[in-house]
């Protein structure tokens, strides 16, 4: 579905989780030419994210969050006194994402592009952004390569990198004695994100005295995990590791529970919507999270209340990423009193601080444009202790701890290979 209308005139309530129709959308749909004629002096942000396929359920949270952020910004006076509009489209796949990014920049004259979840699509969008000297803020692509060999001057990352996910969750696993001398059986999504995550996970294991009993690549369209679950049962690993993505995780958790396997489960990539789709009887294990709706800070409570009031359910971490990207961009433009790309880029590279709804402000690291902020490790609650369909887990304190530098969980030394172009 193509959605090219300004955020203000359409309220999307499309629900893409299991059991809820993905087609329940309401609103007004205008043609691109009408949009451009309606508000000639509006500031436009382009928003690209998958709204179909295995990442679609997560993309819908991003779309809802963008709509909310734009409404709030316009209610507060807009950007430099001008109305903010978001032009939103389904990125579909890397090739389509590239084409749509080019069109948004050249025809629609967007001030920036935000969004995405697929690391492969992030790469193609970033290449378009770099050629056109337009800012692209990645809100969901985790690959270390995007902050490494594929980094570029015009791409910034609100979403955290794979190394941050692995090192955050890895701390919890080490504390539980599940790393040194242990055997892991991993399942990995067979695309750019998964390959990168497996590479990072293996590097972590080798550095901390563990080994892999097996690692299996899983096609992104796979829905039946029975053959792999039989292999896991025979291998008797100390820990089953998920390097899966999107609704792969939901399907795996459901089938793992149905098979009655009792080996501990953990994951290095995760979105809370996938736990909600699995349900309290199937969700289990230890998982890293860039943000979640139970964080006890004033801004998180405010965001959760507004999102829940508008959509009837709490936001999950992909919603946080897209919401933060819109807010950070608008705040920067207002503070600089400019939409100039070069000025915003310099402002971020010089360490501007932003409230990211956590206990410490975040900032973009100049060397690779990664947002530095705290992460969390969540642990599934036993089904009998779950009080509602959303609060399925307990959370660790922020990682890193308050006395540690935020960058200790990010790529360091030889891991950090970004050369800005």
N, C-alpha and C positions, 0 to 999 in steps of 0.2 A: 504493500500500500504506500502510495506517495502522499505525503502530508506537507503541503507547502504554504499553509496559511499562517499568519501571525499568531503567536501564542495567546494573545489577549482575546481573540474572537473564537477560540475553540477550546473547550475543556474536554480532554480525552480521559475516558474511564475504561479504556481497553484493558481487560484482565487476561494475562497469558499464562497463568499458573495452571497446573493440572486440574481438570474438572471445571474450569471456568472458560467460557467461550472467548476466543481471541478476537472476535468480531464485534464486540459490544461497544462500538465507538459512536459518539454523538457529537454534533457540532456543524459548523459551516465550513465548506470547502470552497476556496476561491481559486481562480486560475492565477498563475504567476504574474501575468500582465496586470490583472486587477490589483494584486497585492502591491506591485511597484507603483501603481498609480495612486493608491489610497493614501500613502503616507510618505511623500517624497523625501522628507528630512528625518525619517526614523533611522536609528542605528540598528543594523541587522547582524545577528549572529547566525552562522550556519551550524546546524546540529545534525550530525550523521551518527547513526548507531543501528545495529541489527534489530529488526522488529519481527523477523521471521526466522525460521530455522532453529537450530539447537541453542542459540544464544538469545533468541527472541524474547523469552520471558524476562531476561535481565534488561534487555533494551527498553522494554516497556516501562520499567521503573525509572530509567534515565529520562524518558520522554515526559513522564509525569512530573519528575523533579524540575525539569527545565521549565515546564509550564508554570509551576508554583514560583520558582525563582523570578521569572519574568514578571509575573503578576505583582510580587512583592516589590521588586525594583521600580516598576512603573507607579505603584501606589506611593512610593517614597520620593517621587519626582523624576524618575527615569535616569538616564545617563547624560550628564551635562545638560540637564533640562530637556532632553529629547526622549521620545518614546523608544523603548527597546522592543524589538521584534525578534523572534526566533523562527527561522525557516528550517523545518525538520523533514528529514527523509530517511527511509530505510536504506542502510548502506549495502545490504544484501551479501556482497562478497568483495574481495579486494579490487577486482577490475571495475565493478559498478561504483564502489566507493570513490575510486580515483576519478571516474567520469563525473560523478555528482559533485565532488569537491571542486573540480575545474569549473563546472557550470556555476556553482554558488559564488565563486570568486570573480569570474569574468562577467557573467550576466547579471547576477543578483547583487554584486558589489558588497558582499558581507565584510564586516570588519575583522572577522576571525572565524575559525571553525573549531567547534568543540565536539567531544563525544568519543564514540567507538568503544568496542569491547574486544574485537578480534585483533590480535597483534599483527596479523598479516595485512589487514585493512588499514591499521594504523600506519604501517610502513608506506603503503601507496598514497594515503592521504598526505603524509608528511612530505613526500617527494613533490607532490603538487604544491603544497604550501611553501616549500622552500623555493621552488622555481618562481613562484609569484610573490615571494617576500610577504607572506601572510601568516599570522600566528595560528598554530594548531595546538590545542590543549587536549591531550589524551586523557580520557576519564576512565578507561577500563582495560587497556592493553597492558599486560604484565611483563612481557618479554624483556629480559636483560639486554638483548641485542638492540632494542630500540633506544636504550640509554648507553649503548656501547658502540659497536661498529656501524650501526645504522643511525646514530644520533645526528641531529642537524640543528642549526642555530634557531630555527623557527618552530621547533617542536618542544613543548613542555609537558610534564606528566603529573597530573593530580593523583592518578592511580599509582600504587606503589609497585616496585619491581619484584620479580620473582625472588631475588636474593633476600629481600626484606621479608617476604612471606616465609621462605624456608628457614631463615635464621630466627625469626620470631617463634614459629612453631617448634623449630629444632630445640630451642631452649627448654620448652616444656617437655619434649620427648627425652632429652638428656636427663632432666630432673627425675623422670619416671624410670630411668634405666633402660630405655628402649632404643639406644643407639650403639654404644660401644659393645662390640662382640655379638651384635644381634643381626638377624637376617630379615631383610625387607622384601616383600613381593609388591611390585609397583604396577599400576595401570595408568597409562599415559595417553592423553588425547593426541591423535595423530595429525597434528598441524603445528604451525610455528610456535604457538604458546606452549603446547605440551612438550615439544622437543627441547625447547629452551629450559622449561621447568625441570625436566628429567636431568639435563646436564647440570643444573645448579644443585639438584638434590644429590646427585652422585658425588659432586665435589664436596658437599657437606658431609656425606657419609665417609668418604675417604679420609677427610680431615679429622674425623671423630671416631675412627675405629670400627665402623660398621661395614656391612656388605649387602649386596643385593642377591637374594635367592633367585629372583627372576624379574625382568621388566618387560611388559607387554604393551605394544601399541594398539590403541583402540580407535577404529574409524569414528569420525564425529557423528555419523548417522546410525551407529550401532545402538540397538535397543535391548538386545538379548545378551546377558552376561553369563549365561549358564555354563558354557564351556570354560570360561575363565574361572568361574567359581569352583568348578570341579578341580581345575589345576591348583587353585589356592588350597583347597582341602587336602590335596595330595602332598603339596609342598610343606605344609605346616610351618608357615613363617612366624617369626616373633611379632611382626607388625605388617599390616596391609596398608600400603600407601596409595592414595589417590592423587594422580596428576591429571585428573579429568577436568572437564569444563562444561558449563551450562547444564542442560538437563541430563547429560551423561551421569552426573553425580547423583541426581535424584533417582534415576533408574537403577544405578548400581546399589545405592543404599537400600532401596526397596527389595531388590532381589537378594542382596546379602542377608537381609533379615529373613526373607522367606526360606533361604537355604539353611538357616539355623547355624551359620558359622559363628564362632566365638573368638576368633583371633582379633586382637585389638586393631582398630582402624584409625588412621589419621590422614590428613590431606594437606597439600601445600598450595592449593588454589581453591578458593571458596567464595560463595555468595550466600547470604542468609536466606534469600528467597528459595534456594534449592533445599534447604532444611525444612522450610515451611511446606514445600510441595511434597517432601518425603513423609512428613507427619511424625508425631511423637513416638509412634510404635516402631518406626524404621530409622529415624535419625540417631546416629551414634558417633562416637569418636572425638578426636581433638583436631581443631582446625584453626588456621590463622585468619584474621579479619582486619581489614583496614579501618573499619568503623562499624558500629552496630547500634541499634535503637535503644539499648539499655545503658549507654554511657551516661554517667551522672555529671553532666555539665549543663549550665544554663542554656547554651546555644543548641545543644542536642535536644534538650527537652522542648525548646521552642520549635525547632524544626519538626520533631516527631509529632507534636500537637497540631501544627499547621497541616502537615501532610496527612495525618489521620483524619482530621476534620474534612479535608477536601476529597480524600479518596476512600475513606472507610477502613484503612489498614495502615500499619506503620511503614515507614520507608526502610529499604534495606541498603546495603553498602554501595550498590551501583547508583541508587538514587542519590546518596551522599556525594559520590564523585561528580555527577553531572551538575547537581545543585551547587557544589563548591566552585566548579569551573565557571559557571555563570556569575556567581557572586564575586569571585576573585577578579574576574575580568572587568565587571562593572565597577567595583570598588577602585580598581587601578585607574580606569579611565576617568572616574570622578575626581580622584586625588590628583591626577596629573592634568586634569581639565583638557584632556586630549584623547583622541582615538588613534594617534600615530603609532604604528607598529614599532618603530625603532625606539621610541620613548618608553613604551611598555616593556619591551624586551630588556632594555637597559635597567629599568626600575626593578624588574624581577631578578636580573642577574646580580644586582647590587645588594640583594638580601632583604627585600621588603617582606614584612611579617604580616601574616593573616590569621584571623581566628578560624580554626578549622574544626571547631566543636569538640576539642579535646582539652586536656589539661595544660598543654603548652601550645603556643602559636606555631604555625608552620611557615616554611620558606622554601624557595626553589634553590637547589644547589647549583651554583654557577657552572661547575665542571660538566654536568650532564643534564641539567634542567629537571632533575627529579625533585618533587615536593618532599621535603623532610618533615615527617610528623610521626607521632606514636602509632603503634599497631597494638593488636590484642590477640590473645589466644583464647578460643572458646571451647568449652567441653560440654557435650550433650548431657542433659539431665536424664535420669531414669524416667520412663514414661509415667510412673506413678506419682512423680514429683512435679509434673508439668501441669500448670494451672490454666493455660490457654494455648491457642494455636500458634502464638507468636514467640512466647518466652520459653524457648526449648533448651536453653543453655545457660551456663554460668560463664563468667568472663574473668580472665586474669587481669591484674592491674596493667596499666600502660607499659608497653615494651618499646624502647628501652625504659629503664627505671628513671626516676627523677634526678638522680645524680649522674646519669650517663649522657653522653653526647648523642643526639638524635641520629647521627650518621653511623653509629657502630653496627647497625643492622643492614646498612646499605653496602653496595660493592665498595671494596677497599683495595688499595695497592694495585697488584697485577690484575685484579678483577675489573677495575675501572679503566676502560680502554677508549672512552669517548674522545674523539678528535673533532671538534666543531667545524662544520663546513658552511 
